[in-house]
Amino acid sequence: MSFNGMAFKMTADLSGFDGTSADYTLDVSGLACPMPLLKAKQKLNAMQPGELLRVIATDAGSQRDFSSFVALSTHMLLSSEVRGESYIYLIKKGA
């Protein structure tokens, strides 16, 4: 993108609702169900309790998948939002 001959790169702000930064970001854009959730579960298994994982997905079914998964686990879903075609989740690793 350019404006008056100056080039600009557009980037998305991927911080949580409250600006919380994550310890890890997992971009599973383009992957279909059940892969976004499976990749997130693998990453969470490698993390320490209390660490934050931001997941960026494009699969609309991920909304249902992530809310159900977190409800049945020790993890906490701190934020969930839609930005354009992306679904962004901030998950706190449980014990």
Stockholm file with secondary structure:
# STOCKHOLM 1.0

chainA/1-95         MSFNGMAFKMTADLSGFDGTSADYTLDVSGLACPMPLLKAKQKLNAMQPGELLRVIATDAGSQRDFSSFVALSTHMLLSSEVRGESYIYLIKKGA
#=GR chainA/1-95 SS CEETTEECCCCCCCCCTTCCCCSEEEECTTCCTTHHHHHHHHHHHTSCTTCEEEEEECCTTHHHHHHHHHHTSSCEEEEEEEETTEEEEEEECCC
#=GC SS_cons        CEETTEECCCCCCCCCTTCCCCSEEEECTTCCTTHHHHHHHHHHHTSCTTCEEEEEECCTTHHHHHHHHHHTSSCEEEEEEEETTEEEEEEECCC
//
